[in-house]
């Protein structure tokens, strides 16, 4: 699964709107929509914020792993 599909799946699993996640990342809703559609690549800093927020490993978010692991605490 590609990362853009994964971030949409995770967001929907948490019943969040694109606007809520965009607010978390301090970006516009349109920019976040572009991340999910694959039009724009999501910066690693934002992937890290999402990983911490959702408590899911970066490997899972990026599609490097299909196993949900918690975000490392240290």
C-alpha positions as CSV (number, residue, x, y, z in Angstrom):
1,X,0.0,0.0,0.0
2,X,1.3,3.5,-0.9
3,X,1.7,6.0,1.9
4,X,-1.0,8.3,0.5
5,X,-3.5,5.5,0.7
6,X,-2.2,4.5,4.2
7,X,-2.6,8.1,5.6
8,X,-6.2,8.2,4.3
9,X,-7.0,4.8,5.8
10,X,-5.5,5.7,9.2
11,X,-7.4,9.0,9.2
12,X,-10.7,7.3,8.4
13,X,-10.1,4.6,11.0
14,X,-9.8,7.4,13.6
15,X,-13.0,9.1,12.2
16,X,-11.2,12.4,11.5
17,X,-11.8,14.9,8.8
18,X,-9.0,16.1,6.5
19,X,-9.5,19.5,8.1
20,X,-8.8,18.1,11.6
21,X,-5.6,16.5,10.4
22,X,-4.6,19.5,8.4
23,X,-5.0,21.6,11.6
24,X,-2.8,19.2,13.5
25,X,-0.1,19.7,10.8
26,X,-0.6,23.4,10.5
27,X,-1.4,23.3,6.8
28,X,-4.4,23.9,4.7
29,X,-7.0,21.3,4.0
30,X,-6.3,21.4,0.3
31,X,-2.6,20.6,1.0
32,X,-3.5,17.7,3.1
33,X,-6.0,16.5,0.4
34,X,-3.1,16.6,-2.0
35,X,-1.0,14.4,0.3
36,X,-3.8,11.8,0.4
37,X,-4.4,11.9,-3.4
38,X,-0.7,11.6,-4.1
39,X,-0.4,14.9,-5.9
40,X,2.0,16.2,-3.3
41,X,4.6,14.3,-1.3
42,X,4.2,14.6,2.4
43,X,7.3,15.9,4.2
44,X,9.0,13.6,6.6
45,X,8.4,16.1,9.5
46,X,4.6,15.7,8.9
47,X,4.9,11.9,8.7
48,X,6.6,12.0,12.1
49,X,3.8,14.2,13.6
50,X,1.2,11.8,12.2
51,X,3.1,8.8,13.6
52,X,3.2,10.3,17.1
53,X,-0.4,11.5,16.9
54,X,-1.8,8.1,15.8
55,X,0.9,6.1,17.9
56,X,1.8,4.1,14.8
57,X,5.3,3.4,13.5
58,X,6.6,5.4,10.5
59,X,7.2,2.1,8.7
60,X,3.5,1.4,8.8
61,X,2.5,4.8,7.6
62,X,5.0,4.8,4.7
63,X,4.0,1.3,3.7
64,X,7.4,-0.3,4.5
65,X,5.5,-2.6,6.8
66,X,2.0,-3.9,7.0
67,X,2.2,-4.6,10.7
68,X,0.9,-1.9,13.0
69,X,3.5,-1.2,15.6
70,X,3.3,1.6,18.2
71,X,5.5,4.7,17.6
72,X,8.8,4.2,19.5
73,X,8.7,6.1,22.8
74,X,12.4,6.7,22.8
